[in-house]
């Protein structure tokens, strides 16, 4: 895949030479994530061997300004962690017959945030889901707004309010505006204090009538 987006950037399948910049971008975008939860150059290269059509970069000239990693997975009710679902980010858990594209991350450089690049990446994921006959995409969004109110409520209370639409979160609310439907909090999903170590499982079906279920 390779196409122009927003009139000035290129969204495409990464090349192996992009892996170093992708890894550097992770450290910029996710400064509070634990080291083992950051995708390394070697792992980015491995992703291209396992599921190339599910990986994206956005380029401004030759500069990687955004990146996304996905695999295919079915929905399994219950808790899982970021490292469990991704085989420690090696994508050994990728199931080429699974029903959903599972997004592990969307990284947009701070200098380029707020321009609609993330939305373009989510749309590209939907295109891949449709082309592969999947039902749509799942992801786990980091409720990073919790960091500002953690003295007022627990992460469980924060997620409950988010799912009910009573509060706004910088990341999760933006994802719902793209089309995602919130499902449930995944506690201790990752090691990131900003989000209370939690993420919220969500899905965006190609068919609005499709429900997330374990029937596959």
N, C-alpha and C positions, 0 to 999 in steps of 0.2 A: 504494500500500500504506500502511495505517495500522493499527497494533494496539497494544494495551497489553502490556507485558512486565514480568515480575517484580513485578507488582502495583502499580507506581508510575511507570513510565516509558513513553514513547511511541516506538515504532519506526515510522518512516514514510519515504516518498519525500521527499527534501528539497524545499524551496521556494527560489526564487532569493534570498529574504531571509536564508536560513540560510548562504549562501556565505561571508559575512564571518566568522561565528563558526567555520565549518569550517576556514577558512584559519588563523585564530588558534589553533585546537586543534592543527593540524599542528605549529606551532612549539613548543607545550608538550610534546607527546607525543614528537616526534622532534628533540630539541635538538641532536643531533650530525650530522644529515643536512645535506648541502650545500644551499645556497639554491635551486639549480635543481631539486632533487629534492623540494621542498616544493610541495604543490598550492596555487595561489593562488586568490583569490576569482573572478577572471575564468575560470579553468580549471574551477572547480566549476560555474559557470553554464553553461559550454559542455557539460559532461558531461550536464546535464539536457536539452540539445537532442539529443545523440547517442544516449544509452542511459538514459533516465530510470528505467526499471524496475530497473536494476542499481545504483542509487545509494541509500544509506540514511543517515539520521541517527537518533540516539536523543536524545530531549528529556526534560529534567527541568523541567517547566513550559515556559518559553520558551527555556531554556538548552540549547544543543547540548552534550551530554556525550560523544557518540560519533559517529563518522562512518565511512563505508566507500565506496570507489570500485571499480567493476568494469567490465570490458568483455567481449566474447566473442572467444575466440581458439581456434585449434586447437593441438595439441601439436606442436612441432617439436623434435626431439632436437638437442642442442647448446647452446652458451652464448648467452645474450642478456642485455641489461642492462635495468634498470628503466625507463630513458628510451627505449630502443629499443622495448620491448614496448608502451609507452604513447604513442608519438609525442610525446615530451617532455611527457607528462601532458595532452595535448590530446585524447587518445582517437581520433586519426585512424586508428589501427590496428584499431579496432573492426570486427569482421566479423559482421554480423547473422545469418549462416548457420553460424557456427562451432559446434563441438561442446561447448565448455567455457566456463563462466563463469570469467574470470581475475580474481582479486582483487588489486588493487594495494595496498590498505592496509586496516587496521582501526585506527582511532584511538580510544582510550578515555581520557578525562581521568583523570589520576592519582588524583584524589579518588574516582573511581567504579570503579577497577580492582578485580578480585577479587570482583565481585558476579555474574558470569555474563553480563555485557552482550556481551562478545565472542562467546561461544557463541551467544547469541540472533541476532547478526548473521550468523554462519556458517550457522545454521539457516535464516535468511531467504534467504540466497543459494541454499541448496539448494532452497527452495520456488520461487524464480525459475527455477533451472535446470530443475526438473521442469515448470513451467508453459510454458517455452519449448522443451521437447523436447531440452534439452542432456543430456549424460552426467553432469554434476556440476560441480564447481568445482576449479580449480587456483589455487595461489598460490605465492609465494616468501617463506618465513618468515625473519626476521632472527635469527640465532643470537647474541643480545646477551650471553649468558653467557660468550662467548669473551673478553670484556674482562677478566674476572677471572682467566683462566688463560693469557693470551696469552704470558706468559713461560715457560710450561711446554711448549707444543706449537704447531704451526702451525695455521692455520685449516683446512687440508686434513685434518689429523689429528683436529681437533675435530669436523668434519663427519662424518668416517668413524665416529667413536665414537658420534655422535648417531644416525646412520642405523642402526647396529648395535644401538642401544638400550643402550649401555654407560654413557652419561652422561645427565644431565638438563639441559635448557636452559629458562630462564624462558618464552620465547616458543614455541620449536619444540615442546617437549614438551607444552605446553598445547594446541597445535594438533593434535597426534596424539591427544590425549584427546578432541577433538571428533569425530575420524573420519578425519583426514588420513593418507595413506600417503606416507612420504618417498621421494623418487626419487634426486636427485643434487644436489650443490652447484653453485651458479652463482657462479663466482669473479668478482670485480670487478663484481658486479651493481649495486652502488650505492656511494656515497662516504660510508661510515659506519664510523669506526674501532672502535666498540664491537663490531661484528660482523665485523671483519676485512675489510670491504668485500664481504662475501659474504652470500648467502641460499641457502636450501635449497628447491629445487623440490619441491612436494608436490601431491597430488590427493586428492579425496574423491568417489568415484563414487556415483551414486544406486543403481546395481546393484553389490553387492560383487564380482561376477564380472567387472566391466569393468576392463580393464587400460589403462593409458595407452599409446597407440601412435600412430604417424603415419598409420595407415590411416583416411582420411576422404574 
